[in-house]
Every structure is written in structure tokens, then in C-alpha cells.
Amino acid sequence: MGGYNTLLAGLLALLAGLTIGKAWERYKLRDGRWFDRRRARETPHYMLGLNFLVSNQPDLAIEELTKAATVDSDALEIDLILGNLYREKGQVGRAIQVHQGLLQRPKLKRLEHAYALLCLGLDYKSGGFVDRAVEAFNEVLRLDSENEYALVNLEKLHEEQHQWREAYEIRQQLARIGGTANAARHSETLAYLENELGLEALTQNDLKTATARFSAAIELDARTVPAYLHLGDVQLKLGRPADAAATWERGVAIAPDRAYLAFERLESVYATLGTPGRFPALCRKLIASAPQDSRGRVALASHLTANGEPAQALDLLFEALVHNPHGLSVHQAIWRTLRRLDLDATLVDRYVDLAGTAVFYLDPHLCTHCRYRSTELLWHCPHCHEWNSFVEERMAAAKDADETDG
């Protein structure tokens, strides 16, 4: 019986401790009175502020959350949100002031301290204070060594400064933290960073290191197209044109939609090897595998024109025009070929008819991550800093008025 009473007393003491702990967590003493910490979250201002936040109405969110903060000036999460909203509105100085103020609070928990520092780092980054942002993110990592947000932002800052080695090391750390999750994405990013390190070595004429870096990029991710291009360039510099041709052909086989990036290289190296016929054969193979692609036809047409066959070239270009009527490169190739044919009136009329609904544009490339536009293919988005995120946006051919009305 005595043992039972002892156990019961122990359980009651435990329950009492939990109750007191919960009360202490919920209530705080202010000006001699106990204050309910949950009141800030239960006010209509807090709920309205969150509603405006998710509805993308930052001004109203700031107004309501500021009112909620007056209920409990120590509500950390409200000030964190307010500071982030100020930053998003471009009021970077005010955001820095709010987040710096949070760091001055006594008895911040480790996680709270880390998150306030992270927000401050984002403020500095947004304001262009790179050194301060790096310092803040590194301080976050001192408190939380596996904070992925701090690591990602540090990586992007290093990429902006073209500090490829530092960015590479951080991406390796992110890959270790993530394990098998997003492994393919980590490998792709590491491959593009290897490619940049190879280019860095190439500018220093360190061909051995450049070769190793480009090869490592391909090994990490076989779809890293620029690594094939640059590895072939190095092999050509080393006096190995056959190896260069093989490397570029591998790149074309891996990514036929990017084959046009290697056309000039391959046409030149085939001539050097004494096998110029390999280039038109390659183009015809690409055309057969992707009938809608105009670039293979344009490349083959240019080759035929240069070798005295402009009439055959023009037929190919007219086919390309049907598939890509808005591509300026197609029209330019047609103009050059028509000049070689002394502007034959029948052929000019045929071109005018085909081009009647075309609106010229420079084959704009679009970042699928942030919608940034570029007139050329970029491997690294200058806006959101994503790797390999650009696709070529194609416009459909315009329809005749009778066709659309019917």
C-alpha cells in the first residue's frame, strides 16, 4: 500500500510540474500582473494580418500585424514577419532595424537567435551589403550547422561573386545534409559548378586542370552540355581533333535539342579531319529525329550554300520557316541564300508568301524558375541564380483571319 501511495504521489507531482510549466510558458509577469502570451495570436489583428499576408496584400498585413504587436511587444514571430514584409516592400533599412532589434532581446532561444540572424542576412543581401550578409549567414551556421536556408543563400552569394570553389563546397555540404533527397538536383548543380571551375582554369591556361574539371562535370551529370563543348575545345587546343569531335558528338547525342551549340565546332573539326561529309550527315540525322526543329535545317542549308548548292539549301530553309516562322535566324539565312541565287523572282515570291504571317523575334529564352527572359541561352540565371533553367520559347504560326473566324 505504501508503494502505491508513493507512485500516486509521484504521478501527481509530475502532472503538477507539467501544469506549472505550461502555465509559465503561456503566462508572463508584466507590471505586477500575469499576462497571457497567447493574446497576441488570438487578437483579430493577428488573424487579419495573416489573412492579408497569404492574400498578397503586404500593406494591410503590416497594418494589422503592427496592431497585434502592441498587445504583446515581446511576440517574436510577429516582429520577424513584419521585418520580412518591410524587406519585401523594399524598405530594407527598416527591416534591418527590426531584425537587429530582435537580436538585442535577452534570453533568446538558440533557434530564435538563428532565425532572426537568417532574416537579417536576407535583409543585408537584399540591400546589397554582401559582406554583412555573408557574416550573418555564417553566424547562423555557427548556431545551426545544417541550416539549409543559410547554406543556399551563402551559395548564391558566392555564385554572384564568381567564387565558384566556395559555392562548390557549400553545395557539397547541402548534398550531404539532404542525403538521397534531391540527389539529382545536387549533382546537376555540382556539375555546372565544376564546369565554371574548368573555365576558370582555362582562363589561366591550365589545360590539365580544365580537362579534369570538365570531365568531372560530365561524370556528375551526363546532361551538362557546356562541359562537352569546353572539353572538346581543350582537346582541340591539345592537338587532338578526333577526340574533340568525339566529345562534341557525345554531347549532341545526350542533348540533341542543344546540338546547334556544337554545329560550328563540328563543321570545322570535320574539315580538319578531312571528313567534311560527316557534317551534313549529322544534320540530316538530327532533322529526321526532330522534324519540328529548324536549327538543323538552317545549319545544313548554310553548309550547302557555302559548298555551292544554294537551291537545295533554300528548300531546307523554306521547310524551317514553316516550323519556326518567327525565328529571325531563319529569315536571315533565307536572305543570304536568295542573294546567292540573284534574287530569283519566283523564289522571292514564295518566301514572301511563307513569311506573310511572321513576326521576327530573337528566339527568346525563358527561365522556368523566375520567368526571366534572355535573347541567348544562359546556363545560370542572372536573376534567380538557378542552373540550367532556360528553355527556348516558341510562338505558333499566326493563323489567317478566315481560318480563325471559321
C-alpha positions, 0 to 999 in steps of 0.5 A: 500500500505504501508503494502505491501511495508513493507512485500516486504521489509521484504521478501527481507531482509530475502532472503538477510540474507539467501544469506549472510549466505550461502555465509559465510558458503561456503566462508572463509577469508584466507590471505586477500582473500575469499576462497571457502570451497567447493574446497576441495570436488570438487578437483579430489583428493577428488573424487579419494580418495573416489573412492579408499576408497569404492574400498578397496584400503586404500593406494591410498585413503590416497594418494589422500585424503592427496592431497585434504587436502592441498587445504583446511587444515581446511576440517574436514571430510577429516582429520577424514577419513584419521585418520580412514584409518591410524587406519585401516592400523594399524598405530594407533599412527598416527591416534591418532595424527590426531584425537587429532589434530582435537580436538585442532581446535577452534570453533568446532561444538558440533557434530564435537567435538563428532565425532572426540572424537568417532574416537579417542576412536576407535583409543585408543581401537584399540591400546589397551589403554582401559582406554583412550578409555573408557574416550573418549567414555564417553566424547562423551556421555557427548556431545551426550547422545544417541550416539549409536556408543559410547554406543556399543563400551563402551559395548564391552569394558566392555564385554572384561573386564568381567564387565558384570553389566556395559555392562548390563546397557549400553545395557539397555540404547541402548534398550531404545534409539532404542525403538521397533527397534531391540527389539529382538536383545536387549533382546537376548543380555540382556539375555546372559548378565544376564546369565554371571551375574548368573555365576558370582554369582555362582562363589561366591556361591550365589545360590539365586542370580544365580537362579534369574539371570538365570531365568531372562535370560530365561524370556528375551529370551526363546532361551538362552540355557546356562541359562537352563543348569546353572539353572538346575545345581543350582537346582541340587546343591539345592537338587532338581533333578526333577526340574533340569531335568525339566529345562534341558528338557525345554531347549532341547525342545526350542533348540533341535539342542543344546540338546547334551549340556544337554545329560550328565546332563540328563543321570545322573539326570535320574539315580538319579531319578531312571528313567534311561529309560527316557534317551534313550527315549529322544534320540530316540525322538530327532533322529526321529525329526532330522534324519540328526543329529548324536549327538543323535545317538552317545549319545544313542549308548554310553548309550547302550554300557555302559548298555551292548548292544554294537551291537545295539549301533554300528548300531546307530553309523554306521547310524551317520557316514553316516550323519556326516562322518567327525565328529571325535566324531563319529569315536571315539565312533565307536572305543570304541564300536568295542573294546567292541565287540573284534574287530569283523572282519566283523564289522571292515570291514564295518566301514572301508568301511563307513569311506573310504571317511572321513576326521576327523575334530573337528566339527568346529564352525563358527561365522556368524558375523566375520567368526571366527572359534572355535573347541567348541561352544562359546556363545560370540565371542572372536573376534567380541564380538557378542552373540550367533553367532556360528553355527556348520559347516558341510562338505558333504560326499566326493563323489567317483571319478566315481560318480563325473566324471559321 
